[in-house]
């Protein structure tokens, strides 16, 4: 049991107690036996919480873990009882409205809860019963039984080395590249099990004879930094060649020296494996001489920040998973070529796909299949198609249990999971199991759902930064991979295939979620009994299959489900759901009828509702009953006008779609609104409703505006003009200003630019549409609050756009054009230009000629050149060689003047010759920036 899970359970139980206390104080109908019973529940629950909290340090076994699970389940049941019995806004218990006296049944339920509380306090497992997750996983996850590091030994398997042949050559070239006498530190970064240690070992064995001394140490085995450095010194002394100064005396003669002094006159090669803390990086910089006689250090890590801290950009080697052909080569090399028949190749496709190119996973499952075939059929090559198909279906469960061949992959993935910062991060990761396999996840949808599920800081709608930090932590640790970067942000992401299998089965085993996939209920054998699942995800299933799975499943009760996600499947009967907080019907059909819409409107506890991509064309007026709704997503639907009942919702914070606002939104309604995000509002002529929302919805911070085709230019100035004396000026300046403004309209964008001047406190502006000019240079210099600017399809010349370099505080700039690309000749950044810019992005069919003068863009760290065809001008005589090569091969001049450049990102279809040219230039750059292509665009998205 991880301490964070206890904290989370206790925190939730305490929140339910607060709800009980509030009910006793607030409801006049709570008196007599009902009031006494609720007070007894409150006191008894406090005792249970206190006992579990105090025993946490001493009881980390299955019994204690099960009590924590039962405590949380009991808290859920008590909260469900309160929510069902006392309807918000009603004058008493629900059934008193229809003339029935509910008190006897309420008292009976209270007595039942009092008995349940005592059972939790005295609970002991039955003989032979399963108490939580399977024993292997439980033992591995226990902090007191930390497993040996699976990477302390190299994967001594020829197929592993064959799989890293390409990486081996590339890393060898990086090591041998001549860059003077300075020490070179190369970081290998990638997810666990990808083969980082195997690669480092292969290169270490190849090169060690070329150095005066070598050392290999596993950083994660030495929590104390001094012990780590002592081990390095001991290894260096032990391996020092007889011709070196180390051989002039025994180890005991030199053991008092420091590592730095010992290495000062030697050419050394050191591998520091499995680095997971920054202090090791700082020790490398401190203890190893920079004038290292062309010495080399290799660091392996699963954390991007560690790699970036240890090495310059081009010296960070990101180890990718194997492609399909490489995966098949490793798999069949391990399982035995004698098994490779067309039928078995077809039957193994599911296994290879789930392994996601991870060598450790491929080899683990291949070894299992080889042994199983030989054991069951008593001959080599005894593998059958049934073996492959059944293993593909149960792969996640086998990895979770970690038996036999799956022990090392189990330890690797458990280490990723257990080393997350806290239980909130673990819950957020488990939540990825509700999204379909093989489809990237919309990052913003994921963040909003995390908030609605109350995984971070109690789920307050203003806590976006907390959940963002969770996603960033997963990307940092190579658990989640960005698959689409848009406007310098992760637009879509995915959990690595084998990690997803692991967390799906872990989530199911913990009853964190129930999953129906292709008409099959993912097995949840081995979980604690008497716990009902609160989240249900239905993926790619038929109505009959879902009905069978739900009816036959133990622990699935739709009446207590709080989160329901349906992908590519028919709708469930929402009448059976009473306590939904999250409802995601993205892409579902059959929503557009009043029966379904009314059933949705009865979900009075709903906080998150996504109808994105459904066939709905209107919202029912009864949506007013969703008084807890915070997020409503109607993008890609036929809803053209939202009813005023939506705007009146008391807690609605985020509204997405492409819609007109209803008539009749007065100042009073706007002032009561809690809207923070209004994305996709279509502005119509003389739109007083939109004007009132903009003026008076004081929490509004993010607005995306579209323009109706019938909109004329006669009435725009009244709300668009920040120079007027209207109250609207407050939304452009001061503490009440909008933070993010997006305009998708040529007319409105031109109007906005015409009036854009200081003071303007908007920090992010995105304009899509034709512009005739930019503000004058003096006006640009005064826009000190503008940090992000995106100009798309403006039609302005590249020379006009270069005037933006006068913006003093701009940190991100994206310039994009379609069609024939940018007009004009050169984008010239003069000395002092873009003084705060950290990231610059060009996106067009062709890259314009870019000239960077010395002294410009001193803060730039990332350069995005998302143009498949660079402009290649004629070479100019008399230029320095590196400028000439850049100008003739890349269409960019002056990259060497970018003093802090760390990364160059190229279009995904960029020719290999251009990519290689950039990599060659990066090696010559002082900061050695990394060069890579952008992720390949994706087709499907959850």
JOMO-V444710 format. One line per field, one symbol per residue. psi: psi as a letter, one per 30 degrees, with the letter a starting at -180 (. if undefined). burial: + if it has 24 or more other C-alpha atoms within 12 Angstrom, else -. Layout:
psi: ???
burial: ???
This chain:
psi: kkeeeeeeeeeeeeeeeeeeeeeeeejffjlbeeeeeeeeeeeeeeeeeeeeeffeffjgaeeeeeeeeeeeeeeeeeeeeeeeejkkflfaleffeggkjfeeeeeeeeeeeeeeeeeeegkkklkflkiblleeeeeefkffhklkkfgfkkjikefeeefgeeeeeeeeeeefkkhaflkkkkkjkllkffgeeeeeeeeeeefefflellkkkjeffiekeeeeeeeeeeeeeegklfflfffflleffffflleeeeffgljljkkjkhkgkffeeeeeeefkkeighhlkkkkklgkeeeeeeellefgjjjjlllaeeeeeeeefeefkfffileeeeeffeeeeeefggjeeeeeeeeeeeeeeeeeefglkggkleeeeeeeeegeeeeeeehkcfgeeeeeeeeeeefgleafeeeeeeeffffkkkgklkjeeeeeeeeeffhfkhggkfgheeefeeeeeeeeeggekkkfkkkhgljellkkkeeeeeefefeeefghelkkjjhgkkkkhkglklgkkkfkkkkkhlleeeeeeeeefkkfjjfffkfkkkkkhllkljfffkfgkekjjgkfklgfilfeeeeeeffifgkfkjjgkglgkglkkfgfffifgkekkjhlhagjekklfeeffkfgkekkkajlkkllgjleeeeffkgkekjjgkjklkhieeeeeeeefjffkfkkkklkkfgklgfgefeffjfflglfffffflafglkekkkkikeeeeeeeeegjlkkjgkfkkkkjlklflllleeeeffiffjekkkjkhfgllfeeffffffjegkfkkkjkkabgaklaekjkjlkfkiffkfkkkkjlekklkkkjlkglhffkfkjjiijfjkkjlkkklflleeeeeeefffgkkgeffjfgkfkkklkfgkkeeeeeeeeeeeefkefhllklllkkklekk.
burial: +++++++++++++++++++++-++--+-++---++-++++++-++++++-+++--+---++++++++++++++++++++++++++++----+++--------+--++-+++-++-+++-++--------+++++-+++++++----+-++++-++---++++++--++--++-++-------++++++++++++++++++++++--++--++++++++++-+--+--+++++++++++++----++------------++-++++++++++++++++--++-++--++++-+++++++++++++++++++++++++++++++---+++++++++++--++---++-+++++++++++++++++++++++++++-------+++++-++--+++++++++++++-++++++++++++++++--+++++++++++++++++++++++++++++++++++-++++-+-+++-+++++++++++++++++++-++++++++++++++++++++++++++++++++++++++++++++++++++++-+-+++-++--+-++++++++++++++++++++--++++++++++++++++---+++++++++++++++++++++++++-++++++++++++++-+-+++++++++++++++++++++++++-++--++-++++++++++++++-++++++++++++++++++++++----+--++++++++----++++++--++++++++++++++++++-+++++++++++++++++-+++----++-++++++++++++++++++++++++++++++++++++--+++--+++++--+++++++++++++++++++++--+++++++++++++++++---------+++++++++++++++++++++++++++-+---++-+++++++++-++++++++------++
